[in-house]
Amino acid sequence: MSAAQSSGPAGPSEPSGAPRPVPPPVLLYGRAGCHLCDDARAVVVQVCDDAGVAWAEVDLDDPATDPAVREQYGEYVPVVTVAGVQQGFWRVDARRLARAVGRISGGRPDLG
């Protein structure tokens, strides 16, 4: 798992009694071999790097991914959420994502 990836809310359960890690505020739901996911990842990286906000990617085809999450987003990949609110799917708009990230980070990333 890369530094930009996390098991997030769809990952394996923590041992009983252990707190679950808090997922980063920006999540990209996708799958391997998805060219739109590659495009969305580039947008997420740019916006999150500019704002200094953490993000993670959830592979919907990973067996550890919650089946409910797979059902919710599987037909719409890529899907991007910010603080749990869906911001886009299929094609991710950098300006819309930057506005949403700006609201949670207290800043306003400038994308020109």
ABEGO torsion letter per residue (X at the ends): XBAABBAEAABBBBBBGBBBBBBBABBBBBBBGBAAAAAAAAAAAAAAAAAGBBBBBBBAABAABBAAAAAAAAAAOBBBBBGGBBAEBGBBBAAAAAAAAAAAAGBBBBAX
